[in-house]
């Protein structure tokens, strides 16, 4: 499948670029012990609530690895890397993220894909 990277807006002489509309997915991996699971779940719900009001946020899901109950993965979809970066630097998010990292005793791992 080949996609022309520059196309005209219908009924217009203006062009748009497909890159401008490429969503990004952020894979966020955390390891947690059984006793921390409930508190982590509450903190992730708090983050999700804050995320819903952010420009560029599309969706998110939280998964627990079947063969390793200590591993959690959040997959967060954003309109652009710029939108994600604005969220990462949001002061309210940083406070909750610091609570998560303190709870787990390690920094959260992030990977960005398009």
C-alpha positions as CSV (number, residue, x, y, z in Angstrom):
1,X,0.0,0.0,0.0
2,X,1.5,3.4,-1.0
3,X,0.2,6.6,0.3
4,X,0.9,10.0,-1.3
5,X,2.5,12.0,1.5
6,X,1.0,15.2,0.0
7,X,-2.7,15.4,-0.9
8,X,-5.1,18.2,-1.6
9,X,-7.9,19.0,0.7
10,X,-11.1,18.2,-1.1
11,X,-12.3,21.2,-3.1
12,X,-9.2,23.2,-2.4
13,X,-5.8,24.1,-3.8
14,X,-4.2,23.6,-0.3
15,X,-2.1,20.5,0.5
16,X,-1.8,18.6,3.8
17,X,0.8,16.2,4.9
18,X,0.0,12.7,6.2
19,X,2.8,13.1,8.8
20,X,0.8,15.8,10.4
21,X,-2.0,13.2,11.1
22,X,0.2,10.4,12.4
23,X,-0.7,9.4,15.9
24,X,1.9,8.1,18.3
25,X,1.7,5.3,20.8
26,X,3.5,5.5,24.1
27,X,4.3,2.2,25.8
28,X,4.8,2.7,29.5
29,X,6.1,-0.3,31.5
30,X,6.1,-0.7,35.2
31,X,7.0,-3.5,37.6
32,X,5.0,-3.8,40.8
33,X,4.7,-6.3,43.7
34,X,1.4,-7.6,44.8
35,X,1.1,-5.3,47.8
36,X,1.6,-2.2,45.6
37,X,-0.9,-3.2,43.0
38,X,-3.9,-1.6,44.6
39,X,-2.1,1.7,45.2
40,X,-0.6,1.7,41.7
41,X,-4.1,1.1,40.2
42,X,-5.5,4.1,42.1
43,X,-2.6,6.3,41.0
44,X,-3.0,5.2,37.3
45,X,-6.8,6.0,37.6
46,X,-5.8,9.5,38.8
47,X,-3.4,9.9,35.9
48,X,-6.1,8.7,33.4
49,X,-8.5,11.3,34.8
50,X,-6.0,14.1,34.3
51,X,-5.2,12.8,30.8
52,X,-8.8,13.0,29.5
53,X,-8.6,16.8,29.5
54,X,-5.3,17.0,27.6
55,X,-5.2,18.3,24.1
56,X,-4.1,15.6,21.7
57,X,-5.0,12.7,23.9
58,X,-6.8,9.9,21.9
59,X,-7.0,6.8,24.1
60,X,-5.3,4.7,26.7
61,X,-5.4,1.2,28.1
62,X,-3.8,-0.5,31.1
63,X,-2.7,-4.2,30.8
64,X,-1.2,-6.7,33.2
65,X,1.1,-9.3,31.7
66,X,-0.4,-12.8,32.0
67,X,2.8,-14.8,32.6
68,X,4.3,-12.1,35.0
69,X,1.7,-10.5,37.3
70,X,4.3,-7.9,38.4
71,X,4.5,-6.3,35.0
72,X,2.0,-3.6,33.9
73,X,1.8,-1.9,30.5
74,X,0.0,1.3,29.7
75,X,-0.5,2.0,26.0
76,X,-1.4,5.7,25.5
77,X,-2.3,7.1,22.1
78,X,-1.6,10.8,21.3
79,X,-2.2,12.9,18.2
80,X,1.5,13.9,18.1
81,X,4.8,13.7,19.9
82,X,4.4,17.4,20.7
83,X,1.1,16.7,22.5
84,X,2.7,13.8,24.4
85,X,5.6,16.1,25.4
86,X,3.3,18.7,26.7
87,X,1.6,16.1,28.8
88,X,4.9,14.7,30.1
89,X,5.9,18.2,31.3
90,X,2.5,18.9,32.9
91,X,3.0,19.8,36.5
92,X,0.0,17.9,37.8
93,X,1.2,14.8,35.9
94,X,4.7,15.1,37.3
95,X,3.3,15.1,40.9
96,X,1.4,11.8,40.3
97,X,4.3,10.3,38.4
98,X,6.6,11.0,41.2
99,X,4.2,9.2,43.6
100,X,4.2,6.2,41.2
101,X,8.0,6.1,41.0
102,X,8.4,6.4,44.8
103,X,5.9,3.6,45.3
104,X,7.7,1.3,42.8
105,X,11.2,2.4,43.9
106,X,12.3,2.9,40.3
107,X,11.6,5.2,37.3
108,X,8.9,4.3,34.9
109,X,10.1,3.1,31.4
110,X,8.7,4.9,28.3
111,X,8.9,4.0,24.6
112,X,7.4,6.1,21.8
113,X,6.3,4.5,18.5
114,X,4.6,5.9,15.4
